[in-house]
Amino acid sequence: MLVSKQPILRRFWYPVMPMTHLTDGPKPFRLLDTDIVLWLTSDGSPAAIADRCCHRTAKLSRGYCEGGRIVCGYHGWQYDRSGNVVRIPQAASTREHRFAMSTPAHHAAERYGYVWVALDDPVTAIPEFEEAAKAGFRKIDQFYDVWNCAGLRLMENSFDLAHIAFVHRATFGDSDSPRPAGFSITRTPDGFIMDSEVLVVNRDLQKAILGMGEDTTTRVSQAQWYMPFVRKTRIEYPTGLIHSIVTASTPIDDKSSQIVQFCFRNDSESDTSTADVIRFDLAIVKEDKHILEGTDHDVPLDPSGIEVSMASDKPGLIIREMLRDLLAKHGEAEVTDHRRNDDDASPRIFGAS
């Protein structure tokens, strides 16, 4: 699936950048191969419109803000959050009013310290993470980086228990025990919830951030997928520690994604330093990045005849199935560069469930 060619994906919310990035002026971003500009309005809320002036197509992100409006750096035309031109300095009257000209506007909102954008009218709300409003939890911003891979690959990876033993063998996996743990899946209207219990290795840094000395521990996890490219994994440890990781793969274009990750923990800085929490989770994320950047960006929603699957791939296959259903519901066909082998169009799944 080529994400930039599927109109329905424009109707979901994506975190695009930390709010703090906007404190010194407008910033550009490319979302689903669409160039937008973001800035803070007079009330401190974010705005997003097309990154082009309707006069001579200059990038508005190269301008500045004035009175909560964005000002084109070329000729000083001003736009409000609806994309309307509200001031033209060269006009006879300099009084601010709405001119009969505009540039496309997009939906923007602040949540969890990030600017979230939906290019077109959203079909779902921004996900609600219960820990954000729950007493006793702190939020740690962990990761903001561009990956050269499809967001769908990272979403599948997040629910793939078979990769832990190999990709994460230096952090918490054990390649001598490759058989993945079992899991159960409960579908939701816009995704699913996966429950699992995974035995992992505790190496030195993990022992420190978990506050335990054992060489192994069982992680009781509940991972939730929010269509199309957001997931939250809530991990509970025997000590009572809860570590909930939110990861979003915001699609820049068909080949790259902006990865946003933050977590919630029910401990304090005196228990475990923010720096250690980030250091450990970043080590894990970098292991995933190393592998996923070598995968094909055009993920087939129906892998039959293109990819081979095994039983532990079921969560990813459900993601692809639900995305196929989403496209069908909105009258879209999958846009892909793949050419299926029609002589082998049945699913090939190896391994017992």
C-alpha positions in Angstrom: 0.0 0.0 0.0 1.3 3.4 -1.0 0.0 5.5 1.9 0.1 8.8 0.1 -2.2 7.5 -2.6 -5.0 6.4 -0.2 -7.3 9.4 0.5 -8.9 7.9 3.6 -5.6 8.0 5.4 -5.7 11.8 5.2 -8.7 11.6 7.6 -6.8 10.4 10.6 -4.9 12.3 13.3 -1.1 12.1 13.4 1.4 13.6 15.8 3.7 15.6 13.7 6.0 17.5 16.1 6.4 18.6 19.7 4.6 21.8 20.6 7.9 23.3 21.8 9.2 23.3 18.3 6.8 26.1 17.5 7.7 28.5 20.2 10.2 30.4 18.0 8.1 30.6 14.8 6.4 28.6 12.1 7.8 25.1 11.1 7.3 23.0 7.9 6.3 19.4 7.9 5.5 16.9 5.1 2.5 14.7 6.0 1.4 12.0 3.5 3.4 13.8 0.8 1.6 17.0 1.5 3.7 20.1 2.6 2.1 21.9 5.5 3.2 24.7 7.8 2.5 24.8 11.5 2.5 27.8 14.0 1.0 28.9 17.3 -2.0 31.2 17.1 -2.7 34.1 19.6 -4.3 31.7 22.1 -1.3 29.3 22.0 -3.1 26.6 20.0 -1.5 25.1 16.9 -2.7 25.8 13.3 -1.8 24.0 10.1 -2.3 25.1 6.5 -0.7 24.4 3.2 2.9 25.6 3.0 2.5 27.9 0.1 1.3 31.4 -0.4 -1.5 31.7 -2.9 0.2 34.8 -4.3 3.5 33.6 -5.8 3.8 30.1 -4.1 6.5 31.1 -1.6 6.8 28.7 1.4 5.0 30.2 4.3 7.2 28.3 6.7 10.0 30.7 5.6 7.9 33.6 7.0 7.1 34.6 10.6 4.2 35.1 13.0 2.5 38.3 13.9 -0.5 38.6 16.1 -1.3 34.9 15.9 -1.3 35.0 12.1 1.4 33.6 9.8 3.1 36.1 7.5 4.5 35.3 4.1 8.2 36.3 4.1 8.0 37.3 0.4 5.4 40.1 0.3 4.0 40.1 3.8 0.5 38.6 3.1 -1.1 37.3 6.3 -3.1 34.2 6.8 -5.4 33.0 9.7 -5.7 29.4 10.9 -8.5 28.8 8.3 -6.1 29.6 5.5 -7.8 32.9 4.6 -5.8 35.9 3.6 -6.6 38.6 6.2 -4.1 41.3 5.3 -2.3 42.4 2.1 0.1 45.3 2.9 0.1 46.5 -0.7 -3.7 46.9 -0.7 -5.2 50.4 -0.5 -6.5 49.7 3.0 -4.3 48.1 5.6 -7.3 47.2 7.7 -7.4 43.5 8.5 -10.3 41.7 6.9 -11.0 38.6 5.0 -10.1 38.6 1.3 -11.6 36.4 -1.3 -8.5 34.2 -1.5 -7.0 31.5 0.6 -4.7 28.5 0.8 -5.9 25.0 2.0 -6.3 24.6 5.8 -6.0 21.4 7.9 -7.1 20.3 11.3 -4.6 20.8 14.1 -4.8 20.2 17.9 -2.5 19.8 20.8 -2.5 16.6 22.8 0.2 15.0 25.1 2.6 17.9 24.3 2.5 17.3 20.5 0.8 18.9 17.5 -1.6 16.4 15.9 -2.8 17.1 12.4 -5.6 15.6 10.2 -5.3 16.8 6.6 -9.1 16.2 5.9 -12.1 15.9 8.2 -11.1 13.2 10.7 -13.0 9.9 11.0 -11.7 9.1 14.5 -10.7 11.1 17.5 -7.1 11.5 18.8 -6.5 8.3 20.9 -7.1 8.6 24.6 -4.4 7.3 26.8 -5.7 6.7 30.3 -2.3 7.2 32.0 -2.2 10.8 30.9 -4.9 11.8 33.4 -4.1 9.2 36.0 -2.6 10.2 39.3 0.8 8.7 40.0 2.0 8.6 36.4 4.7 10.7 34.8 5.2 11.3 31.1 8.6 11.0 29.4 9.3 12.2 25.9 11.6 9.7 24.4 12.1 9.7 20.7 11.5 11.9 17.6 13.2 10.8 14.5 12.7 10.1 10.8 12.9 6.5 9.7 13.2 5.3 6.1 10.4 2.7 6.4 6.7 2.4 6.2 4.6 3.1 9.3 2.8 -0.2 8.7 6.1 -2.1 9.1 6.6 -0.6 12.5 3.1 -1.2 13.6 3.4 -4.9 12.7 6.7 -5.1 14.4 5.2 -3.7 17.6 3.0 -6.8 17.9 5.5 -9.3 16.6 6.6 -11.5 19.5 8.9 -13.6 17.3 11.3 -10.8 16.5 12.2 -10.2 20.2 14.7 -13.1 20.5 16.7 -11.9 17.5 16.3 -8.2 17.0 16.6 -7.4 20.7 19.2 -10.1 21.7 21.5 -7.4 23.0 18.8 -5.7 25.2 16.1 -8.1 26.5 15.7 -10.9 24.0 17.2 -14.4 24.1 18.1 -16.0 20.8 18.5 -19.4 22.5 14.8 -19.3 23.1 13.3 -18.4 19.8 9.7 -19.7 20.2 7.4 -16.7 20.7 5.0 -16.4 23.6 1.3 -16.9 23.1 -1.2 -14.1 22.8 -4.9 -13.2 22.6 -6.5 -10.5 20.5 -9.7 -8.5 21.0 -10.8 -6.3 18.2 -12.0 -2.8 18.8 -13.9 -0.4 16.4 -10.6 1.2 15.2 -8.0 -1.5 16.0 -7.4 -4.2 18.5 -6.0 -5.1 21.9 -3.4 -7.8 22.3 -2.6 -9.5 25.6 0.5 -11.5 26.2 3.0 -12.7 28.9 6.6 -12.7 27.7 9.7 -14.0 29.5 12.6 -11.6 28.9 16.2 -11.3 29.9 17.2 -8.7 32.5 20.6 -7.2 31.6 22.3 -4.6 33.7 20.5 -1.5 32.5 17.1 -3.2 32.6 17.8 -4.4 36.2 18.5 -0.8 37.1 15.4 0.7 35.6 13.2 -2.1 36.9 14.6 -2.1 40.4 15.1 -5.9 40.4 18.1 -8.2 40.5 16.7 -11.3 38.8 18.2 -12.4 35.5 14.8 -12.9 33.9 11.3 -11.6 34.4 7.9 -12.1 32.9 6.4 -9.0 31.3 2.6 -8.9 31.3 1.7 -6.7 28.4 -1.4 -5.2 26.9 -0.7 -3.7 23.5 -3.3 -1.7 21.7 -3.3 -0.7 18.0 -5.1 2.5 17.0 -5.7 2.6 13.2 -3.7 3.4 11.2 -0.3 3.9 12.8 -0.4 4.4 16.5 0.1 1.8 19.3 0.4 1.8 23.0 2.1 -1.0 24.9 1.3 -1.2 28.6 3.9 -3.4 30.4 3.4 -4.6 34.0 6.3 -6.0 36.0 6.2 -8.2 39.2 7.4 -5.2 41.2 4.2 -3.3 40.4 6.0 -1.0 37.9 3.8 0.0 34.9 5.6 1.2 31.8 3.3 2.3 29.0 5.0 3.2 25.7 3.2 5.2 23.0 4.7 5.0 19.5 3.3 6.7 16.4 4.6 6.2 12.8 3.5 9.5 11.2 3.7 9.0 7.4 5.9 11.6 5.7 5.6 10.0 2.3 5.5 6.4 0.9 9.0 5.7 2.0 9.6 7.5 5.3 7.9 8.0 8.6 8.3 10.5 11.5 8.5 8.3 14.6 7.1 9.8 17.8 7.6 7.9 21.1 6.8 8.9 24.7 6.0 6.8 27.8 4.1 6.9 31.0 5.5 5.3 34.2 4.0 5.0 37.7 7.3 5.7 39.4 9.3 8.9 40.1 12.6 10.4 39.1 14.1 9.3 42.4 13.2 5.7 41.6 14.5 5.7 38.0 16.1 8.7 36.2 14.5 10.0 33.0 17.9 9.6 31.3 18.1 5.9 32.1 14.5 5.3 30.9 15.2 7.0 27.7 18.6 5.3 27.2 17.1 1.8 27.5 14.1 2.4 25.4 16.2 4.2 22.7 18.5 1.2 22.6 15.5 -1.0 21.8 14.1 1.3 19.2 17.4 1.6 17.4 17.6 -2.2 17.1 14.2 -2.1 15.4 15.2 0.8 13.2 18.3 -1.1 12.0 16.1 -3.9 10.7 13.0 -2.1 9.6 14.9 0.4 7.4 15.9 -2.6 5.3 12.3 -3.7 4.5 10.1 -2.9 1.5 8.1 0.3 2.0 5.2 -0.9 -0.2 3.5 -3.2 2.3 0.9 -5.4 0.6 -2.4 -5.5 2.5 -3.0 -8.9 1.0 0.4 -10.6 1.2 -0.7 -13.8 -0.6 1.7 -14.6 -3.4 4.1 -11.8 -2.3 5.2 -12.6 1.3 5.3 -15.7 3.4 3.8 -15.6 6.9 3.9 -17.7 10.1 1.5 -18.1 13.0 3.0 -15.4 15.1 2.4 -12.9 12.3 -1.4 -13.0 13.1 -1.5 -9.5 14.6 0.1 -8.0 11.6 -2.2 -9.9 9.3 -5.2 -8.6 11.2 -3.8 -5.0 10.8 -3.6 -5.6 7.0 -7.1 -7.1 6.9 -8.6 -4.2 8.8 -6.9 -1.7 6.6 -8.3 -3.5 3.6 -11.8 -3.3 5.1 -11.2 0.4 5.8 -10.4 1.1 2.1 -13.3 -0.9 0.9 -15.7 0.9 3.3 -14.7 4.2 1.8 -14.8 3.0 -1.8 -11.0 2.8 -2.3 -8.8 0.1 -3.9 -5.3 -0.5 -2.6 -2.7 1.4 -4.6 0.5 -0.6 -4.8 3.5 -1.2 -7.0 3.5 -4.9 -6.2 2.7 -7.4 -8.9 1.1 -10.5 -7.3 2.0 -14.0 -8.4 -1.5 -15.1 -9.3 -0.3 -18.8 -9.5 0.3 -18.7 -5.8 -2.5 -16.4 -4.5 -3.4 -18.4 -1.3 -1.9 -17.4 2.0 1.3 -19.3 2.9 1.5 -19.6 6.7 4.1 -21.7 8.4 4.1 -22.8 12.0 1.5 -24.0 14.4 -0.8 -21.4 16.0 
